[in-house]
Every structure is written in C-alpha cells, then in structure tokens.
Amino acid sequence: MSLFEKNAIRTELLKALEAESGSADGKTEWPAESWDLLKQAGALRWSIPQEHGGDGRSGGRLLEVYEQLAGACLTSCFILSQRDAACRRIRDSGNAVICQELLPPLARGDGFATVGLSHLTTSRQHVQPALTAKIQGDTLILNGIMPWVTGAAQADHIVTGAVCEDGYQVLLVLPRETKGVRVGPPLELMALAGSITAEVHCENVHLTRRWLLAGPAERVIAQGKGGTGGLETTCLALGLTGAALRFLQEESAARPDLRAGLERLDQDFQTLRNEMYRLAEGSARSQTTLGGRNSHRADAPDPAIVLRGRANSLVLRTTQTALTAAKGAGFLKQHPVQRWARQAMFFLVWSCPRPAAEATLAYLVNSNT
C-alpha cells in the first residue's frame, strides 16, 4: 500500500519517525530504524530521475515532503538531504557512466552516498585549501581533509571537491574504501548526533578520471544549485518551525496568553512558506517582493539567501517560544521541545552563506526589530 496521498506522507509513517526522533538526535550511531522508514516510504527514489529508477521529484513537490519529514525527525531528514545532494551532483554532471552505475542502486536503497563540500562553500575559506588534487595524466591524486561529512562511515561514495595546483577546482566521486581514505570518529555535535558527521582524511589517494563529475574550473559549485543558498536548508528550518508551532497550538487551547504570539509566529511561517514555494517554482525572481523590495533588480541579493536568513530567525524564535511555554518540563531530555531548541541552532552554522549569516546576526543583535 502506498504511503502517499496527494504528495502527503502518511500519518503512521510520520508518527513512527517522531517516535525514533529522540534516539536519532541523541545517539552517535547510524539511525537504522529511521532510515528504514524512509526507505519504506519511497523517499530514496524522490530526487533520482525516472530513467534511473527514481521518481524524478523536484521543486515544490520535493520541498513539500522534506518539510513534512523535518517536522517529524530533523536528523533523518538532514541525512536524506545530504544523500539527495550527492544524487543531484551525480545526476547533473553529465557523466552518463557514473549516473548509470550509482543512481539505480541508490534509488533502491542498495548503498548510501553523501557530500563533503563545505570546504568549497562555507568552511575554511580563508586558509589553505583543505583538500587538494594533483592531476597526472588520467589520475587524480587527493590529499587533505573534508571537515564535515554527514554519514561518512556509512557512505559507499562521497561527492567532494578539491583544489588543483593552479587554483582551479574539480568535483568528483570518491569511493570510501579507496586506499588512503580514512574516516575519523563522529564529531560530538550538540544536536543531530545520529548524522554521524565526521572528518574524512585523504592521504595520497589515487582516482582515475572516470570519477570526475566537473572541472577543472574556477568554481565547480554554482551557488543555489543544490548548494548553499538553495531552498532545501530553508525547507528543513520551516519543517522544524512547524513542529514547534503545532506544540504551541495545542498548548494555547488551555492558555489564552499564548494566542497572540502564536498568531504572529504562524503568520510569519505562512508568509515564508508561500515565498519558498514560489521560489521553488521559479517565478519569485521576477514577481515576488522580499522584505518590501522587488527582488528582480540586477543588484538585489539572491532571494533564496534572503529567505534563508529570515527562516533562521523564525526557527529560533519559534522553538524558544515553545521552550518558554513548556516551562521546566520542556527542559527535560525526554521532552521534544528541548530537542527542537537545540536543533534550531544548527541552522546558524549549516551551509550558511555570508548574507544569510549577516541577516541572522542582525536579528540576534537587534532583537526588537
């Protein structure tokens, strides 16, 4: 029996994910039960093209199910988002051989792929390249480190990028069991521990050009195309916001003092959701107004990044409001509100491009605005 009705995930699946969400967030081990639930739901097919055994979802249809999953279990949805990011990089590479080799098994759930790209986007941007590539004929030789790789020890393949001697970059697929690849222990994160995010070290790793996805080029990652500035991160923030709002709605039934604040938060939530889905359908750059200004001007900031900063502020405000409303009970480890408050802070550091970070800092410094 299908778990979907009109693009909605069945209630029983979401409840099962919610039941596992505390364990997935708090234990530094692969959340096998949660991942199996996603597999049963068909989530592993969503972002993979139909010709490779997937569903070929994109735009708002994909964001809608991400939002539902994030509201039930942010940890497993975050892992899925990183796996899907790897699938999209492979899909868009034009490397037909690699697509045919890797995407059908990924659609079936026979293996796991992830990304290790933060060193090319938001991490370690003012130091020497974290991961370098030397090209010798048909061989790429990798040395260095990927500082943030979600599901690293579980991965069969890692989509990563490296900087060549001339400063140009390459995007490639790295089989985890290649000689010279070493996965460090899971990092001790304050939330989403089950993502088993770790550093991956490369020492004299040799790969043939068949694993090359893009480059050499000045910048192999286009911002906003599956990378920082994309809508997936905003979507997960809004999914977590929705979970906190549902808690506040239940509490407000017996507590009228919560209703005015809840109404304002809900209005902000609905506004951001609507803007996100308009952006996903590709119409917002010319038609949508963000922050009272037309976003179609050539010198205007990327509306997806502007939206990301606003979503950061909203998820912080909403989860902290929920924690305040829950009082002391919400501070107990078994209460979901404390988990949401911790998880909300993840969005301050996860793939947060400078404009989004600056917008969030402005909110934190000027909390009366």
C-alpha positions in Angstrom: 0.0 0.0 0.0 1.4 3.4 -1.0 2.4 5.7 1.9 1.5 8.8 -0.1 -1.8 10.5 -0.8 -1.6 13.7 -2.9 2.1 14.2 -2.1 1.4 13.9 1.7 3.3 11.4 3.8 1.0 9.0 5.7 0.4 9.8 9.3 1.6 6.5 10.5 5.0 7.0 8.9 5.4 10.4 10.5 4.4 9.1 13.9 6.9 6.3 13.6 9.6 8.8 12.7 8.6 11.0 15.6 8.9 8.0 17.9 12.5 7.5 16.7 13.5 11.2 16.6 14.9 11.5 20.1 17.1 8.5 19.6 18.2 9.7 16.2 19.2 13.1 17.6 20.8 11.9 20.8 22.8 8.8 19.9 26.0 8.9 18.0 25.2 6.0 15.8 23.5 5.4 12.5 19.7 5.7 12.9 18.9 2.5 11.1 15.3 2.3 12.1 14.6 5.8 10.9 16.4 5.2 7.6 14.4 2.1 7.0 11.2 4.0 7.5 12.4 6.5 4.8 13.1 3.6 2.5 9.7 2.1 3.1 8.2 5.5 2.2 10.0 5.6 -1.1 12.0 8.6 0.0 15.2 7.2 -1.5 13.6 7.5 -5.0 12.4 11.1 -4.7 15.3 13.1 -6.2 16.6 10.5 -8.6 15.4 10.7 -12.3 12.8 8.2 -13.5 15.2 6.8 -16.1 17.5 5.7 -13.2 14.7 4.1 -11.2 13.6 7.2 -9.2 10.5 9.4 -9.0 12.1 12.5 -10.5 10.6 14.9 -7.9 11.8 18.5 -8.0 10.8 22.0 -7.0 7.8 22.3 -4.6 6.9 18.6 -4.8 10.2 17.7 -3.3 10.2 20.5 -0.7 6.8 19.6 0.5 7.8 16.1 1.6 11.1 17.4 3.0 9.1 19.8 5.1 6.9 17.0 6.5 9.9 14.8 7.3 11.8 17.6 9.0 8.8 18.3 11.3 8.8 14.6 12.3 12.6 13.9 12.6 15.1 16.5 11.6 18.0 14.2 11.9 16.9 11.6 9.4 15.6 14.3 7.0 19.0 16.1 7.3 20.8 12.8 6.4 18.4 12.4 3.4 19.1 15.9 2.2 22.8 15.3 2.1 22.3 12.0 0.3 20.0 13.7 -2.2 22.5 16.5 -2.7 25.0 13.8 -3.7 22.5 12.3 -6.1 21.8 15.7 -7.7 25.5 16.4 -8.2 25.9 13.0 -9.9 22.7 13.5 -11.9 23.7 16.9 -13.2 27.3 16.0 -14.0 26.7 14.7 -17.5 28.8 11.6 -16.6 26.5 9.0 -18.1 28.6 6.1 -16.9 28.7 7.1 -13.3 25.0 8.0 -13.4 24.1 4.5 -14.6 26.5 2.9 -12.2 25.4 4.7 -9.0 21.9 6.1 -9.3 19.8 2.9 -9.7 21.3 1.3 -6.6 20.8 4.5 -4.7 17.2 4.6 -5.7 16.7 1.1 -4.4 18.5 1.8 -1.2 21.4 -0.5 -2.0 24.1 1.7 -0.6 24.5 5.3 0.6 26.1 8.4 -0.8 26.8 11.7 0.8 28.6 15.0 0.2 31.8 16.6 1.5 31.7 20.0 0.0 31.7 22.5 2.8 35.4 23.3 2.4 34.5 24.7 -1.0 31.5 26.7 0.1 31.2 27.9 3.7 34.0 26.3 5.8 37.7 27.1 5.9 37.5 29.7 3.2 40.4 31.9 4.4 43.1 29.3 4.8 45.0 27.0 2.5 42.8 24.5 0.5 41.6 21.8 2.8 41.6 19.2 0.0 43.9 19.3 -2.9 44.0 17.4 -6.2 47.0 16.9 -8.4 46.3 15.7 -12.0 48.8 13.4 -13.5 47.6 12.1 -16.9 44.4 10.1 -16.2 44.9 10.1 -12.5 43.8 12.5 -9.7 45.8 12.4 -6.5 44.0 13.7 -3.4 45.5 14.9 -0.2 43.9 16.7 2.7 40.6 16.7 4.6 36.9 17.1 4.2 35.9 18.7 7.6 32.2 18.0 7.6 30.8 14.8 6.0 27.4 13.6 7.1 27.0 9.8 7.3 30.7 9.4 6.5 31.2 6.0 8.0 28.0 4.7 6.4 28.8 6.0 2.9 29.8 4.0 -0.1 30.6 7.1 -2.1 31.3 10.7 -1.2 30.8 13.5 -3.7 33.5 16.1 -2.9 35.6 18.8 -4.4 39.3 19.6 -4.4 41.6 22.5 -5.4 44.2 21.9 -8.1 47.7 23.3 -8.1 46.7 26.2 -10.5 43.8 27.1 -8.2 41.1 25.5 -10.3 38.6 23.1 -8.8 37.4 19.6 -9.5 34.2 17.9 -8.5 34.4 14.1 -8.1 33.0 10.9 -6.6 35.2 9.3 -4.0 34.6 5.6 -3.2 35.0 5.5 0.6 37.0 2.3 0.5 39.7 3.7 -1.8 43.2 3.2 -0.4 44.3 6.2 1.6 40.8 7.3 2.7 40.2 7.4 6.4 37.0 8.4 8.2 37.5 10.0 11.6 35.3 9.3 14.6 31.8 11.1 14.7 32.1 14.7 15.8 30.4 15.4 19.1 27.6 17.6 18.0 25.1 19.4 20.3 22.3 18.1 18.1 21.7 15.6 15.2 24.2 13.2 16.7 22.8 10.3 14.6 24.0 12.1 11.4 27.4 10.6 12.4 29.1 13.7 10.8 32.9 13.2 10.7 36.1 14.4 9.1 37.3 12.4 6.2 41.1 12.3 5.6 42.8 11.6 2.2 46.4 10.7 2.0 47.9 10.1 -1.4 44.5 8.9 -2.7 44.6 7.9 -6.4 41.5 8.0 -8.6 41.0 7.7 -12.3 39.3 10.4 -14.3 36.2 8.2 -14.6 35.1 9.5 -11.2 35.3 13.1 -12.3 32.0 15.0 -12.3 33.1 18.5 -13.2 36.1 20.7 -13.8 38.8 21.7 -13.6 37.1 25.0 -13.4 37.4 28.2 -11.5 34.3 27.3 -9.4 32.7 23.9 -9.8 29.8 24.6 -7.4 27.2 27.1 -8.6 25.6 28.7 -5.6 21.9 28.0 -5.4 22.0 24.7 -7.4 22.0 22.1 -4.8 24.5 24.0 -2.7 24.5 26.8 -0.2 21.8 29.3 -1.0 19.5 26.5 -2.2 16.0 26.1 -0.7 16.5 22.7 0.9 18.0 24.1 4.1 15.3 26.7 4.4 12.7 24.0 3.9 14.1 21.9 6.8 14.1 25.0 9.0 10.5 25.6 8.3 9.7 21.9 8.9 11.2 22.3 12.4 9.3 25.5 12.9 6.1 23.8 12.0 6.7 21.1 14.7 7.1 23.8 17.3 4.0 25.7 16.1 1.9 22.6 16.4 3.0 22.2 20.0 2.1 25.9 20.7 -1.3 25.4 19.1 -2.0 22.5 21.5 -0.8 24.5 24.5 -2.8 27.6 23.5 -6.1 25.7 23.7 -5.9 26.0 27.5 -3.7 29.0 27.7 -5.1 32.2 26.1 -2.0 34.1 26.9 -0.1 32.2 24.2 -2.5 33.0 21.4 -1.4 36.5 20.3 2.2 35.4 20.0 1.3 32.2 18.3 -0.8 34.1 15.7 2.2 36.3 14.8 4.6 33.4 14.5 2.1 31.5 12.4 1.6 34.5 10.1 5.4 34.7 9.6 5.6 31.0 9.0 2.9 31.0 6.3 4.5 34.0 4.6 7.9 32.3 4.4 6.4 29.0 3.2 4.5 30.8 0.4 7.6 32.6 -0.7 9.7 29.4 -0.6 7.3 27.5 -2.8 7.0 30.4 -5.2 10.8 30.5 -5.4 10.8 26.7 -6.0 8.6 27.1 -9.0 11.0 29.6 -10.5 8.7 32.7 -10.5 9.9 34.6 -7.5 13.0 36.3 -9.0 10.8 38.4 -11.3 7.5 38.5 -9.4 8.0 38.1 -5.6 8.7 41.0 -3.3 11.1 40.2 -0.4 11.3 42.4 2.6 9.2 45.1 0.8 11.7 45.3 -2.1 11.4 44.0 -5.6 13.7 41.0 -6.0 14.1 41.3 -9.7 16.7 44.1 -9.7 20.1 43.1 -11.0 21.8 44.4 -7.9 19.3 42.8 -5.4 20.5 40.0 -3.2 19.7 36.4 -4.0 16.1 35.9 -2.8 16.8 32.3 -1.7 19.6 33.5 0.6 17.4 36.4 2.0 14.7 33.8 2.7 17.3 31.6 4.4 18.2 34.4 6.9 14.6 35.0 7.7 13.9 31.3 8.2 16.9 31.1 10.6 15.3 33.9 12.7 11.9 32.3 12.6 13.0 28.8 13.7 15.0 30.3 16.6 12.1 32.5 17.8 9.5 29.7 17.4 11.4 26.9 19.2 12.5 29.3 22.0 8.9 30.3 22.4 7.9 26.7 22.6 10.5 26.0 25.2 9.3 29.0 27.3 5.7 27.8 27.0 6.7 24.3 28.1 8.3 25.7 31.3 10.5 23.3 33.3 9.1 20.2 31.7 10.5 21.3 28.3 14.0 21.4 29.7 13.9 17.6 30.4 15.7 15.4 27.9 12.6 13.4 27.2 10.6 16.4 26.1 10.8 17.2 22.3 10.9 21.0 22.9 14.4 20.9 24.2 15.5 19.0 21.2 13.9 21.4 18.8 15.6 24.4 20.6 19.0 22.7 20.2 18.3 21.7 16.6 17.3 25.2 15.7 20.8 26.4 16.4 22.1 24.0 13.8 20.8 26.3 11.1 23.1 29.1 12.3 26.1 27.0 11.1 24.8 24.6 8.5 25.7 25.8 4.9 25.0 29.3 6.0 26.4 31.7 3.3 27.6 35.1 4.5 24.5 37.1 3.6 22.2 34.7 5.5 24.6 34.7 8.5 24.7 38.5 8.5 20.9 38.6 8.4 20.7 36.2 11.4 23.3 38.2 13.3 21.3 41.4 12.7 18.3 39.7 14.2 20.2 38.5 17.2 21.8 41.8 17.9 18.6 43.8 17.3 16.0 41.6 18.8 13.5 44.4 19.0 13.2 44.6 15.2 
